[in-house]
Amino acid sequence: MDWFSLFMDGLCLGGQGVMHISFAGRLTRKKQKLWHFAAYILLLAALQLIPAKFDVGGVVSVAVGVLELYAVSRFWMGNQRSVSWLASVLAFYVSQLSFGIINSVEAAFFPHFIGSPLLYLLLIVAQVFFFGLCICCYHAVLKLLTWTEDSQPPYIGLLLFPGLFFFAAELYILHTAYSFFAPIISLEEVGKHSTLLLLQVMGLAALLCTLYAYRQLCQGFQARAELQSLTQAAHEQKVYIAEAQARYEQTKSFRHDIKNHLSVLDGLLRSGKLEEGREYLKKLEAVSEALSFPYQTGNPVVDILLGEKLGLAKEIAAEVSLILPKPCGIDDFDLCVLFANALDNAITACRANDGAKAIRISGKQQGDFYMLTFENTCSSEPLPPAGTGLSNIKAVAEKYHGAMLIEKNGRQYYLSVLLNISALQ
């Protein structure tokens, strides 16, 4: 092997190593460390000794390379198995595809320059185009298929099967059509390589279409789940509002009749019927308690919601020190969204905690802003990914020109919601 070939092989090896690690890391937004690149490139270099030392085909060495990249993604970057397999297969497929496309061009036109010094320049230009094509293909794949570990799309492992199919097809093309480089090429051979070039471009287009269809499918799943959640939440909130209105009408009716009840009680006491008076008073107390709320916030919808949610979680100590401003321009539906989701998350977190279980809800007006704070005990585990509930709370906060803040300190979880009420009063 001459020095030029050694230089080109080293350049190709190092470039592929950097691109493979960068792609695998960016696919799941995992940070890549310098030693990841160095160790993987050394593994790829050692991989080049397999065909010569053990007399095996290039397909075996590529398979071992996929396993090496899988190990890097799985154990060094901490990705899941399905993610690591998919990242490894796609990384090698894109590099092999780019290599095959450049090979098609080289096989069709480069034999005319054999023996000419211009051939070396053309090979360097071809290598640059190889890297450029790889980067463009990786960018296209990442644009269609980037996620985070906390928001991994469903059924990601299914993409492994079409990925393996495209990968196997490309390997077959490379190791059958380009295993021998003819110094003299005919018009028929040019047509053959042009056809192979077209097939490989179509293979890339098919892969990108598959990834696009998968992304649209995931978005459909997410939209359907959010719609179901919102539909259920809307139904519950309508029930709360209807119940609050009914309770308000009952309380209004009781207040209207209270003078008559007091007159009857006064008559019983004046006539000396003390026992009858006590019994009548007990009945009035029972009616009053039935109409009263365990928590008084100044808003009947929130009062009923707090009473129902916290009443079903009797094992949790609850403290509510909250008086909503009057008049309050915040829509009852939005209040239900905010309090229902915050309480559901707090109750779930408390029940997952082995120790004390407590929820504290407070509110405070600060100038033109009103701050709601939900504090609850939780387990020592890291914060779970934000779900639909927190997204709904954030949407309400932004609707009223406010913000949402989440904080975790040991076994205490804090959710703060700031609402701008300057234009609501």
Residue pairs with C-beta under 8 A, 6 or more apart in sequence:
1 9
4 120
4 123
8 123
8 124
8 127
9 48
11 127
12 127
12 130
13 41
13 44
13 45
13 48
14 41
15 131
15 134
16 44
16 95
16 134
17 37
17 40
17 41
17 44
18 37
18 41
19 91
19 95
19 131
19 134
19 135
19 138
20 40
20 69
20 91
20 92
20 95
21 32
21 36
21 37
21 40
21 72
22 32
22 138
23 87
23 90
23 91
23 94
23 138
23 141
23 142
24 30
24 69
24 72
24 73
24 77
24 79
24 84
24 87
24 88
24 91
25 31
25 32
25 36
25 77
26 142
26 146
27 83
27 86
27 87
27 90
27 142
27 145
27 146
27 147
28 77
28 79
28 83
28 87
28 146
28 147
28 148
28 149
28 152
29 146
29 147
29 148
29 149
30 77
30 78
30 79
30 149
32 77
36 72
36 76
36 77
39 72
39 76
40 68
40 69
40 72
43 68
44 65
44 68
47 61
47 64
47 65
47 68
48 61
50 56
50 60
50 61
50 64
51 57
51 58
51 60
51 61
57 175
58 174
58 175
59 171
59 175
62 92
62 96
62 171
65 92
66 88
66 89
66 92
67 88
69 87
69 88
69 91
69 92
70 84
70 85
70 87
70 88
73 79
73 83
73 84
73 87
73 88
74 80
74 81
74 84
77 84
79 87
79 149
80 149
80 152
82 156
82 157
82 160
83 152
83 156
85 157
85 160
86 156
86 157
86 159
86 160
86 163
89 160
89 163
89 164
89 167
90 141
90 163
91 138
92 167
93 163
93 166
93 167
93 170
93 207
94 134
94 137
94 138
94 141
95 134
96 167
96 170
96 171
96 174
97 137
97 166
97 170
97 200
97 203
97 204
98 130
98 133
98 134
98 137
99 130
99 174
100 170
100 173
100 174
100 178
100 196
100 200
101 133
101 197
101 200
101 201
102 126
102 129
102 130
102 133
103 174
103 178
104 193
104 194
104 196
104 197
104 200
105 126
105 193
105 197
106 123
106 126
106 181
107 177
107 178
107 181
107 182
107 185
107 189
107 193
108 185
108 189
108 190
108 193
108 194
108 197
110 119
110 122
110 123
110 126
111 181
111 182
111 183
111 184
111 185
112 185
113 119
113 122
114 183
137 204
140 208
141 207
141 208
141 211
144 208
144 211
144 212
144 214
144 215
145 159
145 211
145 214
145 215
147 153
150 385
150 386
151 385
153 214
153 215
153 218
154 218
154 221
158 214
159 210
159 211
159 214
162 207
162 210
163 207
166 203
166 206
166 207
169 203
170 200
170 203
173 196
173 199
173 200
177 192
177 193
177 196
182 189
225 388
226 388
229 388
230 388
230 392
233 336
233 337
233 340
233 341
233 392
234 333
236 336
236 340
237 332
237 333
237 336
237 337
237 340
240 301
240 304
240 305
240 308
240 336
240 340
241 301
241 332
241 333
241 336
243 304
244 300
244 301
244 303
244 304
244 332
245 300
247 291
247 293
247 300
247 304
248 300
250 291
251 291
254 287
254 288
254 291
261 280
261 284
264 280
265 277
265 280
265 281
265 284
268 274
268 276
268 277
268 280
269 277
293 300
293 303
293 304
293 306
293 307
294 306
294 307
294 310
294 311
295 303
295 306
295 307
295 310
295 320
295 322
296 303
296 323
297 303
297 306
297 320
297 322
297 323
297 324
297 363
298 323
298 324
298 325
298 326
298 328
299 324
299 328
299 332
299 335
301 332
301 335
301 336
302 324
302 335
302 339
305 336
305 339
305 340
305 343
306 320
306 339
306 343
306 361
309 339
309 340
309 343
309 344
309 347
310 316
310 318
310 320
310 343
310 359
313 347
313 350
313 351
313 359
315 351
315 357
316 347
316 350
316 351
316 357
316 358
316 359
317 356
317 357
317 358
317 359
318 358
318 359
318 360
318 361
319 358
319 359
319 360
319 361
320 360
320 361
320 362
321 360
321 361
321 362
321 363
322 361
322 362
322 363
322 372
323 363
324 330
324 335
324 363
324 370
325 365
325 370
325 421
325 425
327 424
327 425
328 421
328 424
329 421
329 423
329 424
329 425
330 400
330 419
330 421
330 424
334 396
334 399
334 400
337 392
337 393
337 395
337 396
338 372
338 392
338 393
338 396
338 397
338 417
341 389
341 390
341 392
341 393
342 372
342 374
342 389
342 393
342 415
342 417
343 359
343 374
344 389
345 389
345 390
345 415
346 359
346 374
346 376
346 413
346 415
347 359
347 376
349 376
349 377
349 378
349 379
349 413
350 357
350 358
350 359
350 376
350 377
350 378
351 357
352 378
352 379
353 377
353 378
353 379
353 411
354 379
355 377
355 411
356 377
357 377
358 376
358 377
359 374
359 375
359 376
359 377
360 373
360 374
360 375
360 376
361 372
361 373
361 374
361 375
362 372
362 373
362 375
363 370
363 371
363 372
363 373
364 370
364 371
364 373
365 371
365 421
367 422
368 420
368 421
368 422
369 402
369 418
369 419
369 420
369 421
369 422
370 418
370 419
370 421
371 416
371 417
371 418
371 419
372 416
372 417
372 418
372 419
373 414
373 415
373 416
373 417
374 414
374 415
374 416
374 417
375 412
375 413
375 414
375 415
376 412
376 413
377 411
377 412
377 413
378 408
378 411
378 412
378 413
379 411
380 410
380 411
383 406
383 408
386 406
390 404
390 406
393 404
393 415
393 417
394 404
396 417
397 403
397 404
397 417
397 418
397 419
400 419
400 420
400 421
400 424
401 419
401 420
402 417
402 418
402 419
402 420
403 417
403 418
404 415
404 416
404 417
404 418
405 414
405 415
405 416
405 417
405 418
406 413
406 414
406 415
406 416
407 413
407 414
407 416
408 414
